[in-house]
Each structure stands twice: as structure tokens, then as C-alpha cells.
Amino acid sequence: SDEIKLLAKGWSIKKDILSKDVYNDANEKVGVVEDIVVTPDKALSYAIVGTGGFLGMAKHDVVIPVNQLKMKSGRISQSQAA
């Protein structure tokens, strides 16, 4: 069915995103993806990225729209919206 074909081309969030490091445009690690939240209408998805917690910084979570995340060469980077 068309749905099966769509799933085959889809993205495994658990395998490809969860627990992965996230980098910024300067190729600096900004955090780790800890969760994915989908709005009730399924219009938007957000990644919960745990930042800090290293070099004496306090750890906190940042919410990033999934459409700002790009997968390139097995790494996740956040593209800053202009």
C-alpha cells in the first residue's frame, strides 16, 4: 500500500535522532536529543535538547522545532532560521 511505501522512506526517530548529539552552525556540540514532542494536530514536532551539564554549566532543556534540525553525514545540526 501507499502507506507502507511512505513508511519505508520515512525516518526512525528513535534510531536516528534520540540520544544523538546536536551541533550548531559553528560545528559546536550544543546538546543531546532527549525527546520528541508532536503537537496534538501533528502539524509540528519539537526536539527536546538537553544542553549544558558539562564544563560546570547547569543542565537545561531547550525546545527546537524538528524542521530546524538537519541530518548530514550521520550528524544532527541545528540550522538557525534567518
Secondary structure as GFF3:
##gff-version 3
##sequence-region A 1 82
A	DSSP	alpha_helix	2	9	.	.	.	ID=ss1
A	DSSP	alpha_helix	13	16	.	.	.	ID=ss2
A	DSSP	beta_strand	21	23	.	.	.	ID=ss3
A	DSSP	beta_strand	29	38	.	.	.	ID=ss4
A	DSSP	beta_strand	45	51	.	.	.	ID=ss5
A	DSSP	beta_strand	60	65	.	.	.	ID=ss6
A	DSSP	three_ten_helix	66	68	.	.	.	ID=ss7
A	DSSP	beta_strand	69	72	.	.	.	ID=ss8
A	DSSP	beta_strand	75	78	.	.	.	ID=ss9
###
